[in-house]
Amino acid sequence: MTDNRTILIADDDRAIRTVLSQALGRNGYQVRATSSASTLWRWVEDGEGDLVITDVVMPDENGLDLVPRIKRVRPDLRVVVMSAQSTFMTALKAAQRGAFEYLPKPFDLKELMAVVERALATPQAPAEAEEEEAGERLPLVGRSPAMQEIYRTVARLTTTDLTVMITGESGTGKELVARALHDYGRRRGGPFIAINMAAIPRELIESELFGHERGAFTGALNRGVGRFEQAAGGTLFLDEIGDMPPEAQTRLLRVLQEGEFTTVGGRTPIKANVRIVAATHRDLRQSIRQGLFREDLFYRLNVVPLRLPPLRERLEDIPLLARHFLDRARNAGLPAKQLSPEALERLKQHAWPGNARELENLMRRLAALYAQETIDADAVSTELSEAEPPADSGARGPETLEQAVERHLKAFVAAHKDGLPVRDLYDRVLAEVERPLLRLVLGATRGNQIKAAAMLGLNRNTLRKKIRELDLPVVRGLG
């Protein structure tokens, strides 16, 4: 295959220039490579090249500063930015200044070739470069591949008003991502309004979201402004969307479909001028199967799905995160601390059920309680063990359900040293939890399946099906 199009490369690393030139040459492209930003700029001004691939840090100029200049003189010329400074701000600035794509170093050659093909596939419509600089405040931390993908996705989304669904375990930073989408997006001049569905009584959620008129219900002495009105022109963050009751789901779906809403007790439609970002730690597809979440609402919210990885999936980010949290603790007035290499290794051995939030709490505790400037592994181990409740009963408070399940699973694994069952482990574990739960609730309601279904948050038919599948007796007492 031959291709007459020319790709301009600017990178001060000779090895990278050689690798890129050879790879692009093998795919039929003409290549011109330089270590100088000024040379690249001269080529662009002379009308050379069909695509630019540039590093950020070069001896004579920052590659990011070149991007808006290139877009002004040649709006159709696409620019791919590479950088070893693999931070969220680098990805964000590349997107805001008009780069077609951002690639963190080290990059995969196959991925780069795919980006090149996409960049050259269709002509680019001229776009206005973003003039306002983003601040240097770092909202997201980490250089793992998983976080690099998050950076790139969030950077792209800041230039749109698309609805985003953020999923991830508690403590992974879902609200941080939502705030980054707002703070660096088109609507940053408007308000960022957050509402946690799990924290609002079911009977008040519709009023909280959409507002109410005077006299709409008992106690409504004045007109109440809902979160949709409060967020007008900005972003509405619907946290723990999986806990939204069915009646509120129906109203929210109508808003997303029609772009307007009415207050509780009101008749005049109000235009919904907000960007929706939703988040949940639940498996919404499972909730749909259980009849707890509307499928049509899920697809309206899940326009752009964004999964945040738990900390155990990006252990290489722990040193960066730990230093970041220690710096925040110092800025909050706590003593300056650092971690020994052994302490960092000890952190990587922890399971982190509380994710980054748990790590931040640990860093603040270490900064506050230990006199030494360098925290060692023993101090880390002590605090990690102190934070965990004892396996027996614990004077430190009741054991949570998650901790109890984890403890029993560890015992189950230990009892199967010759190998875990490989076909039905997931179903077996779920059945072990479901059976006692349903038995307990049916006993508490004296076998009243309507009350039991309501208590469990299940459809009555779903509960009946589970009773049959698990072969549960229909109890009449509390036993």
C-alpha positions in Angstrom: 0.0 0.0 0.0 1.3 3.4 -0.9 0.0 6.8 0.4 1.1 10.2 -0.8 0.1 11.9 2.4 2.8 13.3 4.6 3.0 13.1 8.4 5.0 15.6 10.3 6.6 14.3 13.5 8.2 16.5 16.3 9.8 14.8 19.2 13.2 15.5 20.9 13.7 11.7 21.5 15.6 10.3 18.5 14.5 6.8 19.3 10.8 7.7 19.1 11.3 9.6 15.9 13.0 6.6 14.4 10.3 4.1 15.6 7.5 6.3 14.3 9.2 7.1 11.0 9.7 3.4 10.3 6.2 2.3 11.4 4.5 5.0 9.3 6.8 4.4 6.4 5.9 0.7 6.4 2.3 1.7 6.1 3.0 3.8 3.0 3.1 7.3 4.5 5.6 10.0 3.7 7.3 11.2 6.9 9.2 14.3 8.0 10.6 14.2 11.5 12.3 16.9 13.6 13.4 17.5 17.2 12.4 21.2 17.0 9.1 22.9 17.5 10.3 25.8 15.4 11.0 23.5 12.5 7.6 21.9 12.8 6.0 25.3 12.8 7.9 26.4 9.7 6.7 23.2 7.8 3.1 23.9 8.9 3.3 27.6 7.7 4.7 26.4 4.4 1.7 24.2 3.9 3.4 20.9 4.3 2.0 17.8 5.9 -1.4 16.2 6.2 -1.2 15.3 9.9 1.0 16.4 12.8 2.2 14.2 15.6 4.0 16.2 18.3 5.4 15.7 21.7 4.6 18.1 24.5 8.0 18.8 26.0 10.6 20.0 23.4 13.7 22.1 23.8 12.4 25.3 22.2 8.6 25.3 22.8 5.8 23.4 24.5 4.0 21.2 21.9 0.6 22.1 23.5 1.2 25.8 22.7 1.7 24.9 19.1 -1.7 23.3 18.7 -3.9 26.5 18.8 -1.5 28.3 16.5 -1.6 25.4 14.0 -5.4 25.4 14.2 -5.5 29.2 13.4 -3.4 29.0 10.3 -4.5 25.6 9.1 -7.9 24.6 10.7 -8.2 21.4 8.7 -4.8 20.1 9.8 -5.3 17.5 12.6 -2.8 17.3 15.4 -2.0 14.2 17.6 -0.3 15.1 20.9 2.0 12.7 22.7 3.3 13.1 26.2 5.2 11.2 29.0 3.5 13.7 31.4 0.5 11.4 31.7 -1.8 13.5 33.8 -5.5 14.5 33.5 -4.5 18.1 32.8 -2.3 17.2 29.9 -5.1 15.3 28.3 -7.6 18.1 29.0 -5.4 20.8 27.6 -4.7 18.8 24.5 -8.5 18.4 23.9 -9.3 22.1 24.8 -6.6 23.4 22.4 -8.0 21.5 19.5 -5.9 18.3 19.3 -7.5 15.4 17.5 -6.2 12.9 20.0 -3.9 12.6 23.0 -1.6 9.5 23.5 0.3 8.9 26.7 3.8 7.5 26.5 4.7 4.7 26.2 2.1 4.2 23.4 1.1 1.1 21.5 2.1 1.3 17.8 -1.1 -0.4 16.7 -3.2 2.1 18.6 -1.2 5.0 17.1 -1.7 3.6 13.6 -5.4 3.4 14.2 -5.4 7.0 15.4 -3.5 8.1 12.3 -6.0 6.3 10.0 -8.9 7.9 11.8 -7.4 11.3 11.6 -6.8 11.1 7.9 -10.1 9.3 7.1 -12.4 12.3 6.9 -11.9 16.1 6.6 -12.1 18.1 9.8 -14.6 20.9 10.2 -13.0 24.1 11.5 -13.5 24.5 15.3 -12.8 27.3 17.6 -9.8 26.8 19.9 -10.5 27.1 23.6 -9.0 30.4 24.8 -9.4 30.1 28.5 -6.7 28.2 30.2 -7.6 25.4 32.7 -6.1 25.9 36.1 -3.4 23.7 37.4 -5.5 22.2 40.2 -5.4 18.4 39.7 -8.8 16.8 40.1 -7.7 13.3 39.1 -4.5 11.5 40.0 -2.8 8.4 38.5 -0.7 7.2 35.5 -2.0 3.7 35.2 -3.4 2.6 31.8 -6.9 2.5 33.3 -6.6 6.1 34.5 -5.1 7.3 31.2 -8.2 6.0 29.5 -10.4 7.9 32.0 -8.4 11.1 31.3 -8.8 10.8 27.6 -12.5 10.1 27.8 -13.2 12.9 30.3 -11.1 15.3 28.1 -13.3 14.5 25.1 -16.5 14.8 27.1 -15.7 18.3 28.3 -16.3 19.6 24.8 -19.9 18.1 24.7 -23.1 18.2 26.7 -23.7 14.5 26.4 -25.3 12.7 29.3 -22.8 10.5 31.2 -23.3 7.5 33.5 -20.4 7.0 35.9 -20.2 3.6 37.5 -17.8 2.3 40.1 -17.4 1.1 43.7 -17.8 3.5 46.6 -14.7 5.7 47.1 -13.5 5.5 43.5 -14.1 9.2 42.9 -17.3 9.4 40.9 -18.2 12.9 42.1 -14.6 14.1 41.4 -15.1 13.0 37.8 -18.5 14.6 37.6 -17.0 17.9 38.9 -14.2 17.6 36.4 -16.7 17.3 33.6 -18.4 20.4 34.8 -15.4 22.5 35.9 -13.6 22.1 32.6 -16.6 21.8 30.3 -18.9 24.1 28.4 -21.1 24.8 31.4 -18.4 25.7 33.9 -19.9 29.2 34.2 -23.1 27.7 35.5 -23.8 25.9 38.8 -22.9 22.4 39.7 -25.7 20.9 41.7 -25.5 17.4 43.3 -28.2 15.3 44.8 -27.8 11.9 46.4 -30.8 9.7 45.7 -30.0 7.4 48.6 -30.0 10.3 51.1 -33.5 11.7 50.2 -36.7 10.2 51.6 -38.7 8.6 48.8 -41.7 10.8 49.3 -39.6 14.0 48.9 -37.4 13.1 45.9 -39.8 14.5 43.2 -40.1 17.8 45.1 -36.3 17.9 45.6 -35.7 17.4 41.9 -38.5 19.4 40.3 -39.7 21.8 43.0 -43.2 22.3 44.2 -45.9 24.9 44.3 -47.4 26.4 47.4 -50.0 24.1 48.8 -49.0 21.2 46.7 -48.8 19.0 49.8 -49.1 19.3 53.6 -46.3 21.6 54.8 -45.7 23.3 51.4 -46.2 26.8 52.7 -44.2 28.4 49.9 -43.0 27.6 46.4 -40.0 25.4 46.5 -37.2 25.5 43.8 -36.0 22.1 42.7 -32.5 21.0 41.7 -33.4 21.1 38.0 -34.1 24.8 38.3 -31.1 25.4 40.6 -28.8 23.8 38.0 -30.1 25.8 35.1 -27.2 26.6 32.7 -25.0 24.1 34.5 -24.7 20.5 35.5 -27.0 18.3 37.6 -25.2 15.4 39.2 -27.6 12.6 40.2 -25.6 10.5 42.6 -26.7 6.9 43.5 -29.2 7.0 40.7 -29.8 3.3 41.3 -31.6 4.2 44.5 -34.2 6.4 42.8 -37.8 5.2 43.5 -39.9 4.0 40.5 -42.3 7.0 40.5 -39.4 9.5 40.3 -37.8 7.4 37.6 -40.9 7.9 35.5 -40.8 11.7 35.9 -37.1 11.8 35.2 -37.6 9.8 32.0 -40.2 12.2 30.8 -37.8 15.2 31.4 -35.0 13.5 29.4 -37.5 12.7 26.6 -39.2 16.0 26.4 -36.6 18.4 27.7 -39.0 20.1 30.2 -40.7 19.4 33.5 -43.4 20.7 35.8 -43.2 21.3 39.5 -45.1 19.2 42.0 -48.6 20.7 41.9 -47.7 22.9 39.0 -49.0 23.1 35.4 -46.7 25.3 33.5 -43.8 23.4 31.8 -40.3 24.6 32.6 -37.4 24.0 30.1 -34.7 21.8 31.5 -31.4 23.6 30.7 -29.0 21.2 32.4 -26.4 18.6 31.6 -27.1 15.4 33.4 -24.3 13.3 34.9 -25.5 10.2 36.8 -23.5 7.8 39.0 -24.1 4.6 40.8 -22.2 1.8 42.6 -25.0 -0.7 41.7 -25.2 -3.0 38.7 -28.2 -1.3 37.0 -28.6 -4.1 34.5 -29.2 -6.5 37.5 -31.6 -3.9 38.9 -33.5 -3.9 35.6 -33.8 -7.7 35.7 -35.2 -7.4 39.2 -37.7 -4.8 38.2 -36.1 -2.1 40.3 -34.9 0.2 37.5 -36.5 1.3 34.3 -34.7 -0.1 31.2 -35.8 2.9 29.0 -34.4 5.3 31.7 -31.1 3.4 31.8 -30.6 3.9 28.1 -31.4 7.6 28.3 -28.8 8.0 31.1 -26.2 5.6 29.7 -25.4 7.7 26.6 -21.7 7.7 27.6 -20.8 5.0 30.1 -17.7 5.7 32.2 -16.5 3.0 34.6 -14.0 4.0 37.3 -11.6 1.2 38.3 -11.3 0.2 41.9 -7.9 0.9 43.5 -7.0 -2.7 43.5 -7.0 -2.6 39.7 -4.5 0.3 39.6 -2.0 -0.5 42.4 0.7 1.3 40.5 -1.1 4.6 41.2 -0.8 4.2 45.0 2.5 6.1 45.4 1.2 9.1 43.4 -2.1 9.0 45.3 -0.5 8.7 48.7 1.8 11.7 48.0 -1.2 13.6 46.7 -3.2 12.9 49.8 -0.2 13.7 52.1 0.2 17.0 50.3 -3.5 17.8 50.9 -3.2 16.9 54.5 -0.2 19.3 54.8 -2.2 22.0 53.1 -5.0 21.4 55.7 -2.5 22.1 58.5 -1.2 18.7 59.3 2.5 18.0 59.6 4.4 17.2 56.4 5.1 13.5 56.0 6.6 11.1 53.5 6.4 7.3 53.1 9.4 4.9 53.1 9.7 2.5 50.1 8.7 -0.3 52.4 5.6 1.6 53.5 4.6 2.1 49.8 5.0 -1.7 49.2 2.8 -2.4 52.2 0.1 -0.1 50.8 0.2 -2.1 47.6 -0.5 -5.4 49.5 -3.8 -4.1 51.0 -7.2 -5.0 49.4 -8.6 -1.4 49.6 -12.3 -2.1 49.9 -12.8 1.6 50.5 -10.7 2.5 47.4 -9.1 6.0 47.1 -11.3 7.4 49.9 -9.9 4.8 52.3 -6.3 5.6 51.2 -6.9 9.3 51.8 -8.3 8.7 55.3 -5.2 6.6 56.1 -2.8 9.3 54.9 -4.5 11.9 57.1 -4.4 9.6 60.0 -0.7 8.9 59.5 0.0 12.6 59.2 -1.9 13.4 62.4 -0.8 10.6 64.7 2.9 9.8 64.0 5.7 12.1 65.0 8.3 10.8 62.5 8.7 12.6 59.2 9.1 9.4 57.3 6.3 6.9 57.8 7.5 3.3 57.9 5.8 0.0 57.0 5.1 -0.9 60.6 3.1 2.3 61.1 1.1 1.6 57.9 0.4 -2.0 59.0 -0.7 -0.9 62.4 -3.1 1.7 61.1 -4.5 -0.7 58.5 -5.1 -3.4 61.1 -6.6 -0.9 63.5 -9.1 0.3 60.9 -10.3 -3.3 60.4 -12.9 -4.7 62.9 -11.7 -7.9 64.6 -13.1 -11.1 63.2 -14.9 -12.2 66.4 -17.3 -9.5 67.4 -15.2 -6.4 68.0 -15.3 -3.7 70.5 -14.8 -1.4 67.6 -18.3 -1.6 66.4 -20.6 -4.1 64.6 -19.2 -6.0 61.6 -20.7 -4.8 58.3 -22.4 -7.1 56.0 -19.7 -6.7 53.4 -17.0 -7.5 56.0 -18.9 -10.6 57.2 -19.3 -11.9 53.6 -15.7 -11.3 52.9 -14.7 -13.2 56.1 -16.8 -16.2 55.2 -15.5 -16.2 51.6 -12.0 -16.2 52.8 -12.8 -19.2 54.9 -14.5 -20.9 51.9 -11.4 -20.3 49.8 -9.1 -21.7 52.6 -11.3 -24.8 52.7 -10.8 -25.5 49.0 -7.0 -25.5 48.8 -7.1 -27.9 46.0 -8.9 -25.5 43.8 -12.2 -23.5 43.8 -15.2 -24.7 41.9 -14.9 -23.2 38.4 -18.4 -23.5 37.0 -20.9 -22.0 39.4 -19.1 -20.1 42.1 -20.9 -16.8 41.4 -24.4 -18.5 41.5 -23.5 -20.5 44.6 -22.4 -17.4 46.5 -25.5 -15.4 45.5 -27.7 -18.3 46.6 -25.9 -18.4 50.0 -26.8 -14.8 50.5 -30.3 -14.8 49.0 -31.7 -17.8 50.9 -31.2 -16.5 54.5 -32.2 -13.0 53.4 -35.5 -14.1 51.9 -36.1 -16.5 54.8 -35.6 -13.7 57.3 -37.8 -11.2 55.6 -40.6 -13.7 55.0 -40.4 -14.6 58.7 -40.5 -10.9 59.7 -43.6 -10.3 57.6 -45.2 -13.6 58.8 -45.3 -14.9 55.2 -47.0 -11.8 53.7 -45.4 -11.8 50.3 -46.7 -8.3 49.4 -45.0 -6.8 52.5 -41.9 -8.9 51.9 -41.6 -7.8 48.3 -42.0 -4.1 49.4 -39.4 -4.5 52.1 -36.9 -6.2 49.7 -37.6 -3.7 46.9 -38.6 -6.6 44.6 -41.5 -7.1 42.2 -44.0 -9.5 43.8 -43.8 -11.9 40.9 -40.0 -11.8 41.1 -40.2 -12.7 44.8 -42.6 -15.6 44.1 -40.2 -16.9 41.4 -37.2 -16.8 43.8 -39.3 -18.6 46.5 -39.9 -21.4 44.1 -36.3 -21.5 42.8 -34.8 -21.6 46.3 -37.5 -24.0 47.5 -38.3 -21.8 50.5 -41.2 -22.7 52.8 -43.9 -20.1 53.3 -43.4 -19.4 56.9 -46.0 -18.1 59.4 -43.8 -17.1 62.3 -40.6 -15.3 63.1 -38.6 -18.5 63.2 
